[in-house]
C-alpha cells in the first residue's frame, strides 16, 4: 500500500490519498491522471489493468485501487 501511495503522490501531489474517498466523483483525478496511474501500477506491480477494470469504483480511493491491485495480482 505504501508503494501505491507514493505512486499516487508522484502523479497528483497535494491530495490526501489516505482519507479521500471521491477521487473520481469529486473530479480530483482527470483522465490523464488515470492513464498515468494505470501505467505506473502495471509496471510497479506486474499486473495488467484492462478497460473493464477502469471504472470509478476502482479509482475513487487509494483503498479501492489497492483492492484492485491485490485482485489482479492473484489472477
Secondary structure, DSSP 4 states (H G I P E B T S, - for coil): -HHHHHHHHHHSTT--TTT---TTTTT-S-HHHHHHHHHHHHHHHT----GGG-SHHHHSSHHHHHHHHHHHHH-
